[in-house]
Amino acid sequence: MKFLGKPSSRRAAFLPLCLLFSKILHPGHSHLDSSRYAGDKVIRLIPNTEEEAYALKKIYQQLKVDLWQPSSISQVSEGTVTDVHIPHNGSRALLAFLQETNIQYKILMEDLQKVLEKGSSLPTQRSRRSISGYNYEVYHSLEEIQNWMHHLNKTHSGLIHMFSIGKSYEGRSLFVLKLGRRSRAYKRAVWIDCGIHAREWIGPAFCQWFVKEALLTYRSDPTMRKMLNHLYFYIMPVFNVDGYHFSWTNDRFWRKTRSRNSRFRCRGVDANRNWRVKWCDEGASMHPCDDTYCGPFPESEPEVKAVATFLRKHKKHIRAYLSFHAYAQMLLYPYSYKYATIPNFSCVESAAYKAVNALQSVYGVQYRYGPASSTLYVSSGSSMDWAYKNGIPYTFAFELRDTGHFGFLLPEMLIKPTCTETMLAVKNITMHLLKKCP
């Protein structure tokens, strides 16, 4: 796909942005099945100079755009690929500005509403499907996922135990599945969470897929049998339950939690910037209206506090922490908040290398891997860094498919291949843990 951009003067980069964008309105909140995203575009931009990056930052702040990649305006810099969701009444002005300044761009999605409807990312479309039993190849609402958890708890009690670790801000239960063959012997454990960011629907879909595969192949697959016999898996299919529910009922692109702020009308905190590790430093925002808002204090969100409390309580036997996000096709490990090498780098790096190779062997999909700070971007207060700092030696964050063509709207037809290849990576990491690392 060729980048667009008309060679011209850069003078517009320094026009008063208030004049250039004074007529642009910001999108409101309405129900998912409305036409709220009609005419909205998703545009990919690459600033070639720091001058261009500075101009883009100013534009993004003026427009209050929804940044898809990276997640924070502060992370926009020379050479950084940025994917931005822009409302229809702002896209014309933005495109004119980009052409005037010769900043490279390409349009990823011409009409976001049409992509939403065509890509079966709306629950109304999904619910029209004929579902025989439980369909793991469609996205499921929070209620459906929690009903599924209750069902497995009743029907597979030999391998599964369901429990709650607390309540969300809006009072929803924070359910976790403990998966593994019960044993009196000491067993190490792996923590897996999905859906820390509400709009990343492929995460919860993978958590469900992992449980399904574990139950179906326990007797037939020696690797899975060894995993469940020697380890427990604590699986939290939906971390950010309030935000995930809101992404189904009100705003498909909601990212944060749903907590209220006493001083601002904006709601929610970035649950992956709210941990007590370099809290609210680089890559996090102190403003409640920003998507990367770190919260009023560390562990301010009841969801984060509940998980942190559970991990602290069980950190002696939890040896791996895996968190699933989207999108970028990356396998990341610490540190995220700084450019530095972790003490057990060789062990973790080896596991990551083998995992991405195993993943690629299925469909040829390539994942980048490495420290989050240098592979993706610097961000403080992340769950991965916190888990590592609190004594869990194997901590990883997956950024699942894709690299921007669909972004957060990964079609349901890609759930199966995405989960199939990711299963191999997770099994590889788990076996590496059993064989080698402390």
C-alpha positions in Angstrom: 0.0 0.0 0.0 1.6 3.2 -1.1 2.0 6.2 1.2 0.1 9.3 0.1 1.3 12.8 0.4 1.5 15.8 -1.9 4.9 17.6 -2.0 4.3 21.2 -0.8 5.5 23.8 1.6 5.8 23.1 5.3 4.4 26.5 6.3 1.0 25.1 7.4 2.8 23.2 10.1 3.2 26.4 11.9 -0.3 27.9 11.3 -2.2 28.4 14.5 -3.9 25.1 15.1 -6.9 26.8 16.7 -7.7 28.4 13.3 -7.1 25.3 11.3 -9.3 23.1 13.4 -11.7 25.5 15.0 -14.7 24.0 13.2 -14.0 20.4 14.2 -16.4 18.7 16.6 -15.5 15.9 18.9 -17.5 12.6 18.7 -20.0 11.9 21.5 -20.9 8.6 23.0 -23.8 6.6 21.7 -24.9 3.0 21.4 -22.8 0.6 19.2 -25.5 -0.1 16.7 -25.9 3.6 15.7 -24.0 5.3 12.9 -21.7 7.1 15.3 -18.5 6.1 13.3 -19.9 6.8 9.8 -17.3 8.6 7.8 -14.6 8.3 10.5 -11.2 7.3 9.1 -8.2 5.5 10.5 -5.0 7.0 9.1 -1.4 5.8 9.4 1.2 8.6 9.6 5.0 8.6 9.8 6.7 11.8 10.7 10.1 12.0 9.1 11.5 14.7 11.3 11.1 15.9 14.9 9.6 19.0 13.4 6.8 16.9 11.8 6.4 14.9 15.0 5.9 18.1 17.0 3.3 19.3 14.6 1.4 16.0 14.8 1.5 16.1 18.6 -0.1 19.5 18.5 -2.8 18.4 16.0 -3.6 15.3 18.1 -4.0 17.4 21.2 -6.2 19.9 19.4 -8.4 17.2 17.8 -8.6 14.9 20.8 -8.0 12.1 18.4 -8.2 8.4 19.4 -4.6 7.1 19.0 -4.5 3.4 18.2 -0.7 3.1 18.0 1.1 4.2 20.0 -1.2 4.7 22.9 0.1 8.1 24.0 0.8 11.4 22.2 4.1 11.7 24.1 5.3 8.6 22.2 5.0 10.2 18.8 8.5 10.9 17.5 10.5 10.9 14.3 10.1 7.7 12.4 7.3 6.4 14.7 4.4 4.8 12.8 1.2 6.2 14.3 -2.3 4.9 13.6 -5.0 7.5 14.4 -8.8 7.3 14.5 -10.2 10.6 13.3 -13.9 11.7 13.3 -15.4 12.3 9.9 -15.8 16.1 10.6 -12.1 16.3 11.3 -10.6 14.1 8.6 -10.8 16.6 5.8 -8.9 19.2 7.7 -6.3 16.7 8.8 -5.8 15.3 5.4 -5.4 18.9 4.0 -2.9 19.7 6.7 -0.9 16.5 5.9 -0.8 17.2 2.2 0.3 20.8 2.8 3.1 19.7 5.1 4.1 16.6 3.1 3.8 14.3 6.1 3.6 10.8 4.9 0.3 9.0 5.5 -2.0 6.3 4.2 -5.7 5.7 4.9 -6.1 2.3 6.6 -9.9 2.6 6.9 -12.0 4.9 4.7 -15.2 4.5 6.7 -14.9 3.0 10.2 -18.6 2.3 10.5 -18.6 0.2 7.4 -15.6 -1.7 8.6 -17.4 -2.3 11.9 -20.5 -3.7 10.3 -18.7 -5.7 7.6 -16.1 -7.1 10.0 -18.7 -8.6 12.4 -17.2 -6.7 15.2 -20.6 -5.5 16.3 -22.4 -7.8 18.8 -25.7 -7.4 16.9 -24.1 -9.2 13.9 -22.4 -11.9 16.1 -25.7 -12.7 17.8 -27.4 -13.5 14.5 -25.1 -16.4 13.9 -26.4 -19.9 14.5 -24.4 -21.1 17.5 -24.4 -24.9 18.1 -23.0 -25.2 21.6 -20.3 -22.7 22.5 -18.7 -21.1 19.5 -15.0 -20.1 20.2 -14.7 -18.5 16.8 -16.9 -15.5 17.6 -16.5 -12.7 20.1 -18.5 -13.0 23.3 -20.0 -10.5 25.7 -19.0 -10.3 29.3 -22.2 -12.1 30.4 -21.6 -14.9 27.9 -18.0 -15.3 29.0 -19.0 -15.4 32.7 -21.8 -17.9 32.0 -19.2 -20.0 30.1 -16.9 -19.9 33.2 -19.7 -21.0 35.5 -20.6 -23.9 33.1 -17.0 -25.1 32.9 -16.7 -24.9 36.7 -19.7 -27.3 37.0 -18.8 -29.7 34.1 -15.0 -29.9 34.4 -14.5 -29.8 38.2 -11.6 -32.2 37.9 -9.4 -29.7 36.1 -11.1 -26.3 36.7 -12.0 -24.3 39.8 -13.6 -20.9 39.4 -13.3 -18.2 42.1 -13.6 -14.4 42.4 -10.7 -12.2 43.6 -12.9 -9.1 44.2 -15.2 -6.6 42.6 -14.8 -4.0 39.9 -15.6 -0.3 40.3 -19.1 -0.9 39.1 -19.5 -4.0 41.3 -18.9 -6.8 38.8 -17.2 -10.0 40.0 -13.6 -10.5 39.0 -13.6 -14.1 38.1 -10.5 -16.3 37.7 -10.3 -20.0 36.5 -7.7 -22.2 38.2 -6.8 -24.8 35.6 -4.7 -27.9 36.3 -4.8 -31.4 37.8 -5.2 -31.2 41.5 -2.3 -32.5 43.4 -1.1 -32.5 47.0 2.5 -32.0 45.7 3.9 -28.4 45.4 3.1 -27.0 42.0 4.4 -23.9 40.3 1.8 -21.7 38.5 1.3 -19.5 35.5 -0.9 -16.4 35.6 -2.7 -15.4 32.3 -4.8 -12.3 31.9 -6.7 -10.9 28.9 -8.7 -7.8 28.3 -6.9 -5.3 30.4 -7.7 -2.8 27.7 -11.4 -3.0 26.8 -11.4 -2.6 23.0 -8.8 -5.4 22.5 -11.4 -8.2 22.0 -9.0 -10.8 20.6 -7.5 -11.0 24.1 -10.5 -12.5 25.9 -11.1 -14.7 22.8 -7.6 -16.2 23.3 -8.1 -16.8 27.0 -11.2 -18.8 26.2 -9.4 -20.6 23.4 -6.6 -21.6 25.7 -9.0 -23.1 28.3 -10.9 -24.9 25.6 -7.7 -26.4 24.1 -6.4 -27.5 27.5 -9.6 -29.4 28.3 -10.0 -30.9 24.8 -6.4 -32.1 24.5 -5.4 -33.0 28.0 -5.7 -36.7 27.4 -4.4 -36.8 23.8 -1.5 -34.3 23.9 1.5 -35.2 26.0 2.7 -31.6 26.2 -0.7 -30.3 27.5 -0.9 -33.2 29.9 2.5 -32.4 31.3 1.6 -28.7 31.6 -1.6 -29.4 33.5 0.0 -32.1 35.6 3.0 -30.1 36.7 1.5 -26.6 36.8 -1.6 -24.6 37.7 -2.8 -21.9 35.4 -4.7 -18.9 36.8 -6.7 -17.5 33.9 -8.5 -14.2 34.0 -10.4 -14.0 30.7 -11.6 -10.4 31.2 -9.5 -8.2 33.5 -11.2 -4.9 32.8 -14.8 -6.2 33.1 -16.5 -2.7 33.3 -14.6 -1.4 30.3 -15.2 -4.5 28.3 -18.9 -4.4 28.9 -18.9 -0.7 28.0 -17.1 -1.6 24.7 -20.1 -3.9 23.8 -22.9 -1.6 24.9 -21.7 2.0 24.3 -18.3 2.6 22.7 -16.5 -0.1 20.7 -13.2 1.7 21.1 -13.3 2.3 24.9 -9.9 1.4 26.4 -9.9 2.3 30.1 -11.7 1.2 33.3 -15.0 3.0 34.2 -14.1 4.7 37.5 -15.3 8.2 38.1 -13.1 11.2 38.8 -14.2 13.8 41.4 -12.8 16.7 39.5 -13.3 15.8 35.8 -16.2 14.5 33.8 -13.9 12.0 32.0 -14.1 8.5 33.3 -11.6 5.6 33.6 -8.0 4.8 34.2 -5.5 2.9 32.0 -5.3 -0.3 33.9 -1.9 -1.0 32.4 -0.4 2.3 33.8 -1.8 2.0 37.3 0.7 -0.4 38.8 3.3 0.5 41.5 6.4 0.5 39.3 7.7 3.8 38.2 4.0 4.9 38.4 3.0 7.9 36.2 6.4 8.3 34.7 7.2 8.3 31.0 4.5 6.9 28.7 1.7 7.6 31.2 -0.5 10.7 31.6 -1.6 12.5 34.7 -4.7 13.9 32.9 -7.9 12.0 33.5 -9.2 12.5 30.0 -6.2 10.8 28.4 -6.3 7.2 27.3 -3.0 6.5 29.2 -4.2 8.2 32.5 -2.3 6.6 35.3 -5.0 7.2 37.9 -4.9 9.3 41.1 -2.5 6.8 42.8 -1.0 3.4 42.2 -3.6 0.5 42.4 -6.4 3.1 42.6 -8.5 0.8 40.4 -10.1 -2.0 42.3 -9.4 -4.4 39.4 -5.7 -3.7 39.5 -5.6 -3.8 43.3 -7.4 -7.2 43.3 -5.0 -8.8 40.8 -1.9 -7.2 42.5 -3.1 -8.5 45.9 -3.6 -12.0 44.5 -0.3 -12.1 42.8 1.5 -10.8 46.0 -0.2 -13.5 48.0 0.8 -16.3 45.6 4.1 -15.0 44.2 6.1 -17.8 45.8 4.7 -20.3 43.4 3.6 -18.2 40.4 6.7 -18.4 38.2 5.3 -16.8 35.0 3.0 -13.9 34.1 1.4 -13.6 30.6 -0.7 -10.7 29.6 -2.5 -10.6 26.2 -3.1 -7.4 24.3 -3.6 -6.1 20.7 -2.4 -5.1 18.3 1.2 -5.2 16.9 2.3 -8.8 16.6 4.9 -8.6 19.2 6.1 -10.7 22.2 7.5 -8.3 24.8 9.3 -8.8 28.1 10.7 -6.3 30.7 11.6 -3.7 31.0 8.9 -1.4 29.7 9.7 1.6 31.8 13.4 1.9 31.1 16.1 0.9 28.6 17.9 -1.8 30.6 18.7 -5.5 30.5 16.9 -7.7 33.0 19.2 -10.0 35.1 17.8 -13.3 33.6 17.8 -11.9 30.1 19.4 -14.9 28.4 16.7 -17.2 29.8 13.8 -15.0 28.9 15.1 -14.0 25.5 15.7 -17.6 24.6 12.1 -18.5 25.6 10.8 -15.5 23.5 12.9 -16.5 20.4 11.6 -20.1 20.5 8.0 -19.0 21.1 7.9 -16.6 18.1 9.5 -19.3 15.9 6.9 -21.8 17.0 4.1 -19.2 16.3 5.5 -18.5 12.9 5.6 -22.2 12.0 1.8 -22.4 11.8 0.8 -19.7 9.2 4.1 -17.8 8.6 3.0 -14.9 10.7 6.0 -12.9 12.0 6.2 -11.5 15.5 8.9 -9.1 16.7 10.2 -9.8 20.2 12.4 -8.1 22.8 12.3 -5.7 25.7 9.0 -3.7 25.6 10.8 -0.3 25.9 12.9 -0.7 22.8 10.6 -3.0 20.8 7.4 -1.1 21.3 7.8 2.1 23.4 8.6 3.2 26.9 5.6 3.0 29.3 5.6 3.2 33.1 3.3 1.5 35.6 2.7 -1.7 33.5 1.5 -5.0 34.9 4.4 -6.8 33.3 7.1 -4.7 34.9 5.3 -4.9 38.2 5.1 -8.7 38.1 8.8 -8.9 37.3 9.7 -6.5 40.0 7.6 -8.5 42.5 9.6 -11.7 41.9 7.9 -13.4 39.0 10.9 -14.3 36.8 9.0 -15.0 33.5 6.8 -12.1 32.5 5.6 -11.5 29.0 3.1 -9.3 27.2 1.7 -10.5 23.8 0.5 -8.0 21.3 -1.7 -10.2 19.1 -2.7 -9.8 15.4 -2.6 -7.7 13.4 -0.2 -4.9 12.4 -2.9 -2.3 11.6 -5.0 -3.5 8.6 -7.8 -4.3 11.0 -6.3 -3.0 14.2 -8.8 -3.4 17.1 -11.4 -4.7 14.6 -9.8 -8.1 13.9 -12.6 -10.1 12.1 -14.0 -13.2 13.7 -12.7 -15.2 10.8 -9.2 -14.5 12.2 -9.9 -15.6 15.7 -9.1 -19.3 15.0 -5.8 -18.8 13.2 -4.7 -16.1 15.7 -5.5 -18.4 18.7 -4.0 -21.5 17.1 -0.6 -19.9 16.5 -0.6 -18.2 19.9 -1.3 -21.5 21.6 2.0 -22.9 20.3 3.9 -19.8 21.6 2.3 -20.2 25.1 3.0 -23.9 25.2 6.6 -23.2 24.2 7.1 -20.7 26.9 5.5 -23.0 29.5 7.7 -26.0 28.5 10.7 -23.7 28.6 9.7 -22.8 32.2 9.4 -26.5 33.2 12.7 -27.5 31.6 15.1 -24.7 32.4 14.6 -21.4 34.1 14.4 -20.7 37.8 
